[in-house]
């Protein structure tokens, strides 16, 4: 299914949405989720809570639970074997089976905790393929381009 169609299907009917950027700002493209959160924060309406969770998204579960979202979208750098900057929506089960994210253990546990604490919540991971996660590097050009596309699509589909 094309990305925009998959994202539209996931977001359909959301009442309250959490967008959680995950990553390590010191490791190149691993900061993609954090950068996406910063880009989205000023572009979305009140029924959307945008969080820059850094490398420890589990520290934000209380705030997510208080907000009581119907949907949670995590954004993180994920090695999927794609070209740098390409992106996909990933179900929690796929994350666990394929061990895609560099934060796979914390996200696996976090998804379970959130599903238990927020009955009926829908959760997906938006993965973006990194070019490099070397220490001390900034975002690569292809990942910056992918992030601009992701941000535009999320803003368009969530009603900005």
matplotlib code that plots the C-alpha trace (Angstrom):
import matplotlib.pyplot as plt

x = [0.0, 1.4, 2.7, 0.1, -2.8, -1.4, -0.9, -4.4, -6.0, -4.1, -5.1, -8.7, -11.1, -8.5, -9.8, -6.5, -3.1, 0.3, 3.3, 6.5, 9.9, 12.5, 16.3, 19.7, 20.6, 24.3, 24.2, 23.6, 20.3, 19.3, 18.0, 15.4, 12.5, 13.5, 13.9, 10.4, 8.9, 10.5, 9.3, 5.8, 5.3, 4.5, 2.3, -0.4, -3.6, -4.5, -5.8, -2.3, 0.4, 3.9, 6.7, 10.5, 11.3, 15.0, 16.5, 14.2, 10.6, 9.6, 10.1, 7.1, 4.4, 2.8, 2.3, 1.0, -1.5, -2.7, -3.4, -5.5, -4.9, -6.8, -3.7, 0.1, 2.6, 6.2, 8.8, 12.3, 15.3, 14.9, 17.2, 14.8, 17.3, 15.9, 17.6, 18.5, 15.6, 12.9, 10.2, 7.5, 4.7, 5.4, 3.1, 4.3, 4.3, 6.6, 9.0, 9.2, 9.6, 12.1, 14.0, 14.2, 14.6, 17.8, 15.4, 13.6, 13.5, 12.3, 9.7, 8.5, 7.9, 6.6, 4.0, 2.8, 2.7, 0.8, -1.8, -2.4, -2.7, -4.7, -7.4, -8.1, -5.2, -3.8, 0.0, 2.3, 5.9, 6.9, 10.4, 12.9, 15.9, 19.1, 22.2, 24.6, 24.2, 27.8, 28.5, 28.8, 27.3, 24.3, 21.3, 22.2, 20.7, 18.5, 17.0, 16.3, 14.5, 12.5, 11.6, 10.2, 8.0, 6.8, 6.0, 4.1, 2.0, 1.3, 0.2, -2.0, -3.6, -4.2, -5.8, -2.8]
y = [0.0, 3.4, 5.4, 8.3, 5.8, 3.7, 6.9, 8.2, 4.9, 4.9, 8.5, 8.2, 9.1, 10.0, 12.1, 12.9, 12.1, 11.8, 12.1, 11.0, 11.6, 9.1, 9.2, 10.2, 13.7, 12.9, 10.1, 11.5, 10.3, 8.6, 12.1, 12.0, 11.3, 14.2, 16.5, 15.5, 16.4, 19.8, 20.5, 19.3, 21.0, 24.4, 23.2, 21.0, 21.8, 21.3, 17.8, 16.7, 16.4, 16.4, 15.1, 15.0, 11.9, 11.7, 8.3, 7.5, 7.5, 5.3, 8.4, 10.0, 7.4, 9.3, 12.4, 10.2, 8.5, 11.8, 13.1, 9.9, 9.7, 7.5, 7.2, 7.3, 7.7, 7.2, 8.5, 6.9, 6.0, 2.4, 0.2, -1.4, -2.0, 0.9, 3.9, 6.6, 9.0, 6.5, 5.8, 3.3, 2.8, -0.2, -2.2, -3.1, -6.8, -6.1, -4.1, -7.0, -9.7, -8.0, -6.1, -3.0, 0.0, 0.8, 1.3, -2.0, -3.2, 0.0, 0.5, -3.1, -2.6, 0.9, -0.2, -2.9, -0.4, 2.2, -0.3, -1.5, 2.1, 3.5, 1.0, 0.9, 3.1, 2.6, 2.7, 2.7, 3.5, 5.6, 4.5, 6.5, 4.8, 6.4, 6.9, 7.1, 6.9, 7.9, 9.8, 13.6, 13.7, 15.8, 14.7, 13.6, 15.3, 12.3, 12.0, 15.8, 15.4, 12.4, 14.4, 17.3, 14.9, 13.2, 16.5, 17.7, 14.5, 14.4, 18.1, 17.5, 14.4, 15.6, 18.8, 21.0]
z = [0.0, -0.8, 2.2, 1.9, 1.7, 4.6, 6.8, 5.8, 6.8, 10.1, 11.0, 9.8, 12.6, 15.2, 18.1, 19.8, 18.3, 19.8, 17.5, 19.3, 17.8, 18.9, 18.4, 19.5, 18.4, 18.6, 16.1, 12.6, 11.1, 14.3, 15.2, 12.4, 14.8, 17.0, 14.0, 12.7, 16.1, 16.1, 12.6, 13.3, 16.7, 15.3, 12.4, 14.0, 15.9, 19.5, 19.3, 18.4, 21.0, 19.5, 21.7, 21.2, 23.2, 22.5, 23.1, 26.0, 24.8, 27.9, 30.0, 28.3, 29.0, 31.8, 29.6, 26.8, 29.1, 30.5, 27.0, 26.3, 22.5, 20.2, 18.0, 18.6, 15.8, 16.7, 14.2, 14.3, 12.2, 11.2, 9.2, 6.7, 3.9, 1.8, 0.2, 2.8, 3.4, 2.3, 4.9, 5.8, 8.3, 10.5, 12.8, 16.3, 15.4, 12.4, 14.6, 17.0, 14.4, 12.2, 15.0, 12.8, 15.1, 17.0, 20.0, 19.4, 22.9, 24.5, 21.7, 22.0, 25.8, 25.3, 22.8, 25.3, 28.2, 26.2, 24.9, 28.5, 29.8, 27.0, 26.0, 22.3, 21.3, 17.8, 17.5, 14.5, 13.9, 11.0, 10.1, 8.0, 6.6, 7.9, 5.8, 8.8, 12.5, 13.2, 16.4, 15.9, 12.4, 11.5, 9.4, 5.9, 2.9, 1.9, 5.4, 5.5, 2.2, 3.5, 6.7, 4.7, 2.7, 5.9, 7.7, 4.6, 4.5, 8.2, 8.2, 5.2, 6.5, 10.1, 9.0, 10.0]

ax = plt.figure().add_subplot(projection="3d")
ax.plot(x, y, z, "-o")
ax.set_aspect("equal")
plt.show()
